[in-house]
Amino acid sequence: MRFVAGASPREDAAFVVRYRGQAFGFRNRCAHVPMELDWVEGSFFDAAGERLVCATHGAAYDPASGVCIEGPCVGRRLQALAIIERDGVVYWTAT
């Protein structure tokens, strides 16, 4: 799910994915070059549903940690968001 995180003038595209039953949230920016990851709006996973993939550079990220595991930014990570889940609803919490 895509959404806007932050407040004007510092608003950023962000997203939350569910991976192995748990929700994880990140800023929608590749760690290599600040481009949005989704290849189709709101689509972040590879075909197997095991890695987040940058549509521009092909960088592959671990969905639980945001660490780049393949591509031009190996070892770097996506900026994680503080999120909580309560009664099946996911909330972003500003820190």
N, CA, C and O atoms as a GROMACS GRO file, in nm:
protein
  380
    1MET      N    1   0.084  -0.116   0.000
    1MET     CA    2   0.000   0.000   0.000
    1MET      C    3   0.089   0.124   0.000
    1MET      O    4   0.180   0.135   0.083
    2ARG      N    5   0.064   0.215  -0.091
    2ARG     CA    6   0.137   0.342  -0.099
    2ARG      C    7   0.064   0.449  -0.018
    2ARG      O    8  -0.058   0.446  -0.004
    3PHE      N    9   0.141   0.543   0.035
    3PHE     CA   10   0.083   0.659   0.103
    3PHE      C   11   0.189   0.768   0.111
    3PHE      O   12   0.304   0.746   0.075
    4VAL      N   13   0.149   0.884   0.160
    4VAL     CA   14   0.242   0.995   0.178
    4VAL      C   15   0.276   1.004   0.326
    4VAL      O   16   0.187   1.007   0.411
    5ALA      N   17   0.406   1.009   0.356
    5ALA     CA   18   0.452   1.020   0.494
    5ALA      C   19   0.517   1.156   0.512
    5ALA      O   20   0.584   1.207   0.422
    6GLY      N   21   0.497   1.214   0.626
    6GLY     CA   22   0.557   1.343   0.656
    6GLY      C   23   0.456   1.454   0.643
    6GLY      O   24   0.337   1.431   0.620
    7ALA      N   25   0.505   1.574   0.657
    7ALA     CA   26   0.420   1.692   0.647
    7ALA      C   27   0.487   1.791   0.554
    7ALA      O   28   0.609   1.795   0.543
    8SER      N   29   0.407   1.868   0.488
    8SER     CA   30   0.457   1.967   0.394
    8SER      C   31   0.554   2.060   0.466
    8SER      O   32   0.523   2.100   0.578
    9PRO      N   33   0.666   2.097   0.412
    9PRO     CA   34   0.710   2.070   0.274
    9PRO      C   35   0.791   1.942   0.261
    9PRO      O   36   0.843   1.916   0.152
   10ARG      N   37   0.804   1.862   0.365
   10ARG     CA   38   0.886   1.740   0.360
   10ARG      C   39   0.798   1.616   0.353
   10ARG      O   40   0.801   1.532   0.443
   11GLU      N   41   0.722   1.605   0.249
   11GLU     CA   42   0.638   1.486   0.228
   11GLU      C   43   0.714   1.389   0.138
   11GLU      O   44   0.778   1.429   0.041
   12ASP      N   45   0.705   1.262   0.170
   12ASP     CA   46   0.770   1.158   0.090
   12ASP      C   47   0.672   1.047   0.060
   12ASP      O   48   0.584   1.015   0.140
   13ALA      N   49   0.688   0.987  -0.057
   13ALA     CA   50   0.613   0.867  -0.089
   13ALA      C   51   0.663   0.755   0.002
   13ALA      O   52   0.783   0.745   0.028
   14ALA      N   53   0.573   0.673   0.047
   14ALA     CA   54   0.607   0.563   0.137
   14ALA      C   55   0.519   0.444   0.103
   14ALA      O   56   0.424   0.455   0.026
   15PHE      N   57   0.552   0.329   0.162
   15PHE     CA   58   0.470   0.210   0.139
   15PHE      C   59   0.481   0.114   0.256
   15PHE      O   60   0.577   0.115   0.333
   16VAL      N   61   0.380   0.032   0.267
   16VAL     CA   62   0.378  -0.077   0.364
   16VAL      C   63   0.351  -0.204   0.286
   16VAL      O   64   0.264  -0.207   0.199
   17VAL      N   65   0.425  -0.309   0.318
   17VAL     CA   66   0.402  -0.440   0.258
   17VAL      C   67   0.380  -0.541   0.370
   17VAL      O   68   0.424  -0.520   0.483
   18ARG      N   69   0.313  -0.646   0.337
   18ARG     CA   70   0.297  -0.757   0.432
   18ARG      C   71   0.386  -0.870   0.380
   18ARG      O   72   0.373  -0.914   0.266
   19TYR      N   73   0.475  -0.915   0.467
   19TYR     CA   74   0.568  -1.021   0.431
   19TYR      C   75   0.569  -1.123   0.543
   19TYR      O   76   0.599  -1.091   0.658
   20ARG      N   77   0.536  -1.247   0.508
   20ARG     CA   78   0.529  -1.357   0.605
   20ARG      C   79   0.443  -1.320   0.726
   20ARG      O   80   0.476  -1.350   0.841
   21GLY      N   81   0.331  -1.254   0.696
   21GLY     CA   82   0.232  -1.223   0.798
   21GLY      C   83   0.257  -1.097   0.878
   21GLY      O   84   0.175  -1.060   0.962
   22GLN      N   85   0.368  -1.029   0.852
   22GLN     CA   86   0.400  -0.909   0.929
   22GLN      C   87   0.407  -0.788   0.836
   22GLN      O   88   0.447  -0.801   0.720
   23ALA      N   89   0.369  -0.671   0.887
   23ALA     CA   90   0.373  -0.547   0.808
   23ALA      C   91   0.507  -0.476   0.826
   23ALA      O   92   0.559  -0.468   0.938
   24PHE      N   93   0.562  -0.426   0.716
   24PHE     CA   94   0.687  -0.350   0.716
   24PHE      C   95   0.667  -0.225   0.634
   24PHE      O   96   0.605  -0.230   0.528
   25GLY      N   97   0.717  -0.112   0.681
   25GLY     CA   98   0.700   0.014   0.611
   25GLY      C   99   0.833   0.080   0.578
   25GLY      O  100   0.928   0.073   0.656
   26PHE      N  101   0.839   0.144   0.460
   26PHE     CA  102   0.961   0.208   0.413
   26PHE      C  103   0.927   0.335   0.334
   26PHE      O  104   0.816   0.347   0.282
   27ARG      N  105   1.021   0.428   0.327
   27ARG     CA  106   1.012   0.539   0.233
   27ARG      C  107   1.026   0.478   0.094
   27ARG      O  108   1.103   0.384   0.076
   28ASN      N  109   0.954   0.530   0.000
   28ASN     CA  110   0.956   0.474  -0.136
   28ASN      C  111   1.071   0.538  -0.216
   28ASN      O  112   1.048   0.612  -0.311
   29ARG      N  113   1.193   0.506  -0.175
   29ARG     CA  114   1.313   0.557  -0.240
   29ARG      C  115   1.418   0.447  -0.243
   29ARG      O  116   1.451   0.388  -0.141
   30CYS      N  117   1.471   0.421  -0.362
   30CYS     CA  118   1.579   0.325  -0.378
   30CYS      C  119   1.702   0.376  -0.303
   30CYS      O  120   1.725   0.497  -0.300
   31ALA      N  121   1.779   0.288  -0.243
   31ALA     CA  122   1.901   0.326  -0.172
   31ALA      C  123   2.013   0.363  -0.268
   31ALA      O  124   2.112   0.424  -0.227
   32HIS      N  125   2.000   0.328  -0.394
   32HIS     CA  126   2.103   0.356  -0.494
   32HIS      C  127   2.088   0.498  -0.549
   32HIS      O  128   2.182   0.578  -0.539
   33VAL      N  129   1.975   0.529  -0.604
   33VAL     CA  130   1.941   0.661  -0.657
   33VAL      C  131   1.800   0.690  -0.608
   33VAL      O  132   1.717   0.600  -0.611
   34PRO      N  133   1.770   0.810  -0.564
   34PRO     CA  134   1.638   0.837  -0.505
   34PRO      C  135   1.523   0.834  -0.605
   34PRO      O  136   1.465   0.936  -0.639
   35MET      N  137   1.493   0.714  -0.650
   35MET     CA  138   1.380   0.689  -0.740
   35MET      C  139   1.281   0.600  -0.665
   35MET      O  140   1.320   0.522  -0.578
   36GLU      N  141   1.153   0.612  -0.698
   36GLU     CA  142   1.054   0.524  -0.636
   36GLU      C  143   1.074   0.381  -0.683
   36GLU      O  144   1.115   0.358  -0.797
   37LEU      N  145   1.047   0.286  -0.596
   37LEU     CA  146   1.073   0.146  -0.626
   37LEU      C  147   0.968   0.080  -0.715
   37LEU      O  148   1.004   0.006  -0.807
   38ASP      N  149   0.841   0.106  -0.691
   38ASP     CA  150   0.736   0.025  -0.754
   38ASP      C  151   0.739   0.033  -0.907
   38ASP      O  152   0.750   0.140  -0.966
   39TRP      N  153   0.728  -0.084  -0.968
   39TRP     CA  154   0.730  -0.096  -1.114
   39TRP      C  155   0.594  -0.068  -1.173
   39TRP      O  156   0.584  -0.021  -1.287
   40VAL      N  157   0.491  -0.094  -1.102
   40VAL     CA  158   0.354  -0.052  -1.130
   40VAL      C  159   0.308   0.006  -0.996
   40VAL      O  160   0.339  -0.051  -0.892
   41GLU      N  161   0.237   0.115  -0.996
   41GLU     CA  162   0.203   0.180  -0.871
   41GLU      C  163   0.148   0.081  -0.769
   41GLU      O  164   0.047   0.014  -0.792
   42GLY      N  165   0.218   0.072  -0.656
   42GLY     CA  166   0.177  -0.017  -0.548
   42GLY      C  167   0.229  -0.159  -0.559
   42GLY      O  168   0.197  -0.242  -0.474
   43SER      N  169   0.310  -0.191  -0.662
   43SER     CA  170   0.367  -0.326  -0.679
   43SER      C  171   0.516  -0.320  -0.650
   43SER      O  172   0.592  -0.256  -0.722
   44PHE      N  173   0.558  -0.387  -0.545
   44PHE     CA  174   0.697  -0.379  -0.499
   44PHE      C  175   0.770  -0.513  -0.502
   44PHE      O  176   0.893  -0.515  -0.509
   45PHE      N  177   0.698  -0.624  -0.497
   45PHE     CA  178   0.761  -0.756  -0.487
   45PHE      C  179   0.800  -0.813  -0.623
   45PHE      O  180   0.742  -0.780  -0.726
   46ASP      N  181   0.902  -0.900  -0.620
   46ASP     CA  182   0.936  -0.977  -0.738
   46ASP      C  183   0.826  -1.080  -0.763
   46ASP      O  184   0.732  -1.092  -0.683
   47ALA      N  185   0.837  -1.154  -0.872
   47ALA     CA  186   0.733  -1.250  -0.910
   47ALA      C  187   0.712  -1.357  -0.803
   47ALA      O  188   0.601  -1.408  -0.787
   48ALA      N  189   0.817  -1.392  -0.730
   48ALA     CA  190   0.806  -1.495  -0.626
   48ALA      C  191   0.750  -1.441  -0.495
   48ALA      O  192   0.716  -1.518  -0.406
   49GLY      N  193   0.741  -1.309  -0.483
   49GLY     CA  194   0.691  -1.248  -0.360
   49GLY      C  195   0.789  -1.255  -0.245
   49GLY      O  196   0.749  -1.249  -0.128
   50GLU      N  197   0.918  -1.267  -0.277
   50GLU     CA  198   1.019  -1.282  -0.172
   50GLU      C  199   1.113  -1.163  -0.157
   50GLU      O  200   1.180  -1.151  -0.055
   51ARG      N  201   1.118  -1.075  -0.256
   51ARG     CA  202   1.209  -0.960  -0.249
   51ARG      C  203   1.138  -0.836  -0.301
   51ARG      O  204   1.054  -0.844  -0.390
   52LEU      N  205   1.173  -0.722  -0.244
   52LEU     CA  206   1.128  -0.594  -0.298
   52LEU      C  207   1.227  -0.557  -0.409
   52LEU      O  208   1.347  -0.574  -0.391
   53VAL      N  209   1.177  -0.508  -0.521
   53VAL     CA  210   1.265  -0.481  -0.634
   53VAL      C  211   1.245  -0.338  -0.684
   53VAL      O  212   1.132  -0.292  -0.700
   54CYS      N  213   1.356  -0.269  -0.709
   54CYS     CA  214   1.352  -0.136  -0.769
   54CYS      C  215   1.331  -0.152  -0.919
   54CYS      O  216   1.410  -0.217  -0.987
   55ALA      N  217   1.227  -0.092  -0.970
   55ALA     CA  218   1.195  -0.102  -1.113
   55ALA      C  219   1.299  -0.033  -1.199
   55ALA      O  220   1.319  -0.073  -1.314
   56THR      N  221   1.367   0.067  -1.148
   56THR     CA  222   1.464   0.143  -1.227
   56THR      C  223   1.598   0.073  -1.237
   56THR      O  224   1.655   0.065  -1.345
   57HIS      N  225   1.651   0.023  -1.125
   57HIS     CA  226   1.787  -0.030  -1.122
   57HIS      C  227   1.794  -0.180  -1.099
   57HIS      O  228   1.901  -0.240  -1.114
   58GLY      N  229   1.684  -0.243  -1.063
   58GLY     CA  230   1.684  -0.386  -1.037
   58GLY      C  231   1.739  -0.425  -0.902
   58GLY      O  232   1.757  -0.544  -0.874
   59ALA      N  233   1.766  -0.328  -0.816
   59ALA     CA  234   1.814  -0.361  -0.682
   59ALA      C  235   1.707  -0.443  -0.609
   59ALA      O  236   1.588  -0.412  -0.618
   60ALA      N  237   1.750  -0.547  -0.539
   60ALA     CA  238   1.658  -0.634  -0.466
   60ALA      C  239   1.683  -0.617  -0.317
   60ALA      O  240   1.796  -0.619  -0.270
   61TYR      N  241   1.573  -0.601  -0.243
   61TYR     CA  242   1.580  -0.576  -0.099
   61TYR      C  243   1.506  -0.684  -0.021
   61TYR      O  244   1.405  -0.738  -0.066
   62ASP      N  245   1.560  -0.713   0.097
   62ASP     CA  246   1.491  -0.802   0.191
   62ASP      C  247   1.370  -0.725   0.245
   62ASP      O  248   1.386  -0.616   0.298
   63PRO      N  249   1.248  -0.781   0.232
   63PRO     CA  250   1.128  -0.709   0.275
   63PRO      C  251   1.118  -0.686   0.425
   63PRO      O  252   1.048  -0.595   0.469
   64ALA      N  253   1.185  -0.766   0.504
   64ALA     CA  254   1.176  -0.751   0.649
   64ALA      C  255   1.272  -0.645   0.702
   64ALA      O  256   1.239  -0.573   0.797
   65SER      N  257   1.389  -0.634   0.644
   65SER     CA  258   1.491  -0.542   0.695
   65SER      C  259   1.513  -0.420   0.605
   65SER      O  260   1.560  -0.316   0.652
   66GLY      N  261   1.480  -0.433   0.477
   66GLY     CA  262   1.507  -0.326   0.382
   66GLY      C  263   1.650  -0.325   0.332
   66GLY      O  264   1.688  -0.233   0.259
   67VAL      N  265   1.730  -0.424   0.368
   67VAL     CA  266   1.870  -0.431   0.324
   67VAL      C  267   1.876  -0.478   0.179
   67VAL      O  268   1.809  -0.573   0.140
   68CYS      N  269   1.957  -0.407   0.098
   68CYS     CA  270   1.976  -0.446  -0.041
   68CYS      C  271   2.060  -0.573  -0.045
   68CYS      O  272   2.170  -0.577   0.009
   69ILE      N  273   2.007  -0.676  -0.110
   69ILE     CA  274   2.076  -0.805  -0.116
   69ILE      C  275   2.127  -0.837  -0.256
   69ILE      O  276   2.198  -0.936  -0.275
   70GLU      N  277   2.092  -0.752  -0.355
   70GLU     CA  278   2.139  -0.776  -0.491
   70GLU      C  279   2.124  -0.646  -0.570
   70GLU      O  280   2.024  -0.576  -0.558
   71GLY      N  281   2.225  -0.616  -0.651
   71GLY     CA  282   2.216  -0.497  -0.735
   71GLY      C  283   2.320  -0.393  -0.700
   71GLY      O  284   2.418  -0.424  -0.631
   72PRO      N  285   2.302  -0.270  -0.745
   72PRO     CA  286   2.405  -0.167  -0.733
   72PRO      C  287   2.424  -0.108  -0.593
   72PRO      O  288   2.514  -0.027  -0.573
   73CYS      N  289   2.344  -0.147  -0.497
   73CYS     CA  290   2.357  -0.087  -0.363
   73CYS      C  291   2.360  -0.193  -0.253
   73CYS      O  292   2.308  -0.172  -0.144
   74VAL      N  293   2.423  -0.308  -0.282
   74VAL     CA  294   2.429  -0.417  -0.185
   74VAL      C  295   2.480  -0.366  -0.050
   74VAL      O  296   2.580  -0.295  -0.042
   75GLY      N  297   2.409  -0.406   0.055
   75GLY     CA  298   2.446  -0.369   0.191
   75GLY      C  299   2.382  -0.241   0.241
   75GLY      O  300   2.372  -0.220   0.362
   76ARG      N  301   2.338  -0.155   0.150
   76ARG     CA  302   2.268  -0.034   0.192
   76ARG      C  303   2.122  -0.072   0.219
   76ARG      O  304   2.080  -0.182   0.184
   77ARG      N  305   2.047   0.017   0.280
   77ARG     CA  306   1.911  -0.020   0.314
   77ARG      C  307   1.811   0.091   0.283
   77ARG      O  308   1.846   0.209   0.275
   78LEU      N  309   1.687   0.048   0.266
   78LEU     CA  310   1.577   0.142   0.253
   78LEU      C  311   1.555   0.208   0.388
   78LEU      O  312   1.588   0.151   0.492
   79GLN      N  313   1.500   0.329   0.386
   79GLN     CA  314   1.470   0.397   0.512
   79GLN      C  315   1.340   0.340   0.568
   79GLN      O  316   1.233   0.357   0.511
   80ALA      N  317   1.352   0.273   0.681
   80ALA     CA  318   1.236   0.210   0.745
   80ALA      C  319   1.148   0.315   0.812
   80ALA      O  320   1.197   0.419   0.855
   81LEU      N  321   1.020   0.285   0.820
   81LEU     CA  322   0.924   0.370   0.890
   81LEU      C  323   0.882   0.301   1.018
   81LEU      O  324   0.878   0.178   1.025
   82ALA      N  325   0.852   0.380   1.118
   82ALA     CA  326   0.798   0.326   1.242
   82ALA      C  327   0.649   0.301   1.220
   82ALA      O  328   0.571   0.395   1.200
   83ILE      N  329   0.611   0.177   1.223
   83ILE     CA  330   0.469   0.142   1.205
   83ILE      C  331   0.427   0.050   1.319
   83ILE      O  332   0.508  -0.019   1.380
   84ILE      N  333   0.298   0.051   1.344
   84ILE     CA  334   0.240  -0.041   1.441
   84ILE      C  335   0.115  -0.100   1.376
   84ILE      O  336   0.053  -0.040   1.289
   85GLU      N  337   0.080  -0.218   1.422
   85GLU     CA  338  -0.042  -0.283   1.374
   85GLU      C  339  -0.130  -0.313   1.493
   85GLU      O  340  -0.086  -0.373   1.592
   86ARG      N  341  -0.256  -0.270   1.483
   86ARG     CA  342  -0.350  -0.292   1.592
   86ARG      C  343  -0.482  -0.337   1.532
   86ARG      O  344  -0.539  -0.267   1.448
   87ASP      N  345  -0.532  -0.450   1.575
   87ASP     CA  346  -0.659  -0.504   1.528
   87ASP      C  347  -0.665  -0.514   1.375
   87ASP      O  348  -0.769  -0.487   1.314
   88GLY      N  349  -0.552  -0.553   1.314
   88GLY     CA  350  -0.548  -0.571   1.169
   88GLY      C  351  -0.531  -0.444   1.088
   88GLY      O  352  -0.532  -0.449   0.965
   89VAL      N  353  -0.515  -0.330   1.155
   89VAL     CA  354  -0.495  -0.202   1.086
   89VAL      C  355  -0.352  -0.156   1.111
   89VAL      O  356  -0.304  -0.160   1.224
   90VAL      N  357  -0.285  -0.112   1.004
   90VAL     CA  358  -0.147  -0.066   1.013
   90VAL      C  359  -0.146   0.086   1.020
   90VAL      O  360  -0.215   0.154   0.944
   91TYR      N  361  -0.067   0.138   1.114
   91TYR     CA  362  -0.053   0.282   1.134
   91TYR      C  363   0.093   0.322   1.123
   91TYR      O  364   0.182   0.253   1.173
   92TRP      N  365   0.117   0.436   1.056
   92TRP     CA  366   0.250   0.494   1.053
   92TRP      C  367   0.259   0.591   1.169
   92TRP      O  368   0.168   0.671   1.192
   93THR      N  369   0.370   0.584   1.243
   93THR     CA  370   0.388   0.676   1.354
   93THR      C  371   0.508   0.764   1.324
   93THR      O  372   0.617   0.714   1.298
   94ALA      N  373   0.488   0.894   1.328
   94ALA     CA  374   0.597   0.988   1.304
   94ALA      C  375   0.695   0.982   1.419
   94ALA      O  376   0.654   0.978   1.535
   95THR      N  377   0.823   0.981   1.389
   95THR     CA  378   0.924   0.977   1.495
   95THR      C  379   1.007   1.102   1.492
   95THR      O  380   1.098   1.117   1.574
   0.00000   0.00000   0.00000
